[in-house]
Amino acid sequence: MPFLNTGNLDVIEPLPGWHGRYFQSANMTFAHYEFTRGASIHEHFHPQEEVYEVVEGELEITIDGVSEVARPGVVAIVPANARHSVRALSDGKAIIVDYPLRNEIAKREAK
């Protein structure tokens, strides 16, 4: 799978206001999200490192109790097992990458 058209992937709403398209490479899981202002992701953690790259809009991302605003040009890197949460400050788009693979996302993609 050297090339993939993300526009052909099914859109899934895993949480209110988060509309994502998911795919995986051999070692990473990718989510292309469109989010709506006020949408949130509850505090959680997982063994994968996770990177948030905001393409449009703003997300307030809290990592181990420290909050910052991610926007185009500002990337948030969540270490493995770090508690984190997200709140959309505007409508927008983001790409989220997990390493290594997140199997629960792969199952979500397969539905």
N, C-alpha and C positions, 0 to 999 in steps of 0.2 A: 504494500500500500504506500508507494512513494508520493502519491498525490491524492487529495481528497477535497471535494467541493463541500464545504461546511453548509452551504445553502441547501443542500439536498438532505441534510440530516433532520430527523424529527425534532420538533420543539417540545420540551417537557417543562412543566412548572412544578419543581420539587417543593418550593415554598411560595407562598403568596408574593407576587411581584417579581419573581425570579424566573425568567423564561430562558432555558438553556438548550444548547445543542452540544452533545458530548461525543468524544472519540478518544481513542487511545493509540499510542505508538507502542513499541515493544516494552518501554520502560516508564512512560509517563501517561497521565490522564489529563485531558484538556476539556474545559467547559467554556463555551462562548455564550455569555449571558447578555440579555437585555434586562435591565432592572428599572423599577418605578420608584419614584420618590416615596420615602417612608418604609419601603420594604426592608426586612432585616433577616439576618441569619443569627440564630441564637448562639450563645457562647458554647463552644465545644472544643474538642481536640482530637487529633488522630496521629498515627505514627508517620505519616507522610509530611515532607516539607511542602509548603504551598506558596505560590507566588500569584499576587493579584496585580494585573496590569489594566488600569482603567483607560479605555479608549475614548469615551465621552462621559461627561458628568463627574460626579464626586461621590466617593464612598468614605464614611468614617469607619476606620478599621481599628479595633482594639486588640492588641496583642499583649498577653500577660499583664493586663491592667493599664497599658499605655495606649492612648488614642491619638491617631493622626489622620489627616485627610489625604486620601489618595485621589489623584486626578491625572489627566494626561501628563505624562512626564514624571510622575511620582509613583514608584512601584512599592508595594508592600510585600515583604518576605516573611512568611510565618515559619519559624523553625518547627521541626518535628516535635510533636507532643506539647506544643505551646497552646494555652487556652486562648481562643480568639473569637471575636464576634464582628458583625458587619452591619452598618446601617446606611441606607441610600439617602444621601442629602439632596439628590436630584434624580431625574430620569437619566439613564445613560446605558453604556455598554462596557463590559469588562471581559477580559480573558483570564481564566484561572487555570494554573497548571500545577499538578501534583506529581511529586516524585518520591518514592517509586509509585507504581500503579495503585489506584484506589479501587479495589474490587467492587465495593458497593456502588460506585458510579458506573462501573461496567454493567452491573445488573440493571441499573436504572436505564441505561442506554438500550439494553436488549429488550425491554418491555414494549 
